Amino acid sequence: MMDATLTRADFVHLHPIDTRWLDNDAYGHVNNVVYYSFFDTTVNHWLITQGLLDIHQSPAIGLVVETGCRYFAPLSFPDHITAGLRVSKVGTSSVRYELALFRNNDPHPAAAGHFVHVYVDRESRRPVPIPAPTREALVTLQARGQCGASCSAP
């Protein structure tokens, strides 16, 4: 369950993100929509740096079909965020990522959520199986005990 008791150790990949002045809203904290941008940035940065996504040429691309977030504490500029990333399920054409946003050195997240990609053909936008190299890499993001029958690695 994605809740406020999570720690950085619960995530396979950690990604640093600095807040920006424009992320703050009129109430002096990061606006809720920016949290979703942090999720999107973390997932796509990982895919690109792993060589799994060429945003201009990849024949199969992941489209977001579902996302959610639970907020536990505010973030604000000039906080330094660490985004935790793991995969909870890999299906035939979809993957469910779980993420958490940790503020500065806080041990528990300010927010936690999920993000689901469905892989589609770039041109037709019809679902396609997750490409084999992508599937193999996604399995490495599955935390032990979190992936159930969808794990193919020990």
PyMOL commands that set and color helices and strands:
alter all, ss='L'
color gray80, all
select helices_A, chain A and resi 8-10+21-23+32-49+132-139+148-150
alter helices_A, ss='H'
color red, helices_A
select strands_A, chain A and resi 13-18+60-71+80-90+94-103+111-121
alter strands_A, ss='S'
color yellow, strands_A
deselect
rebuild
show_as cartoon
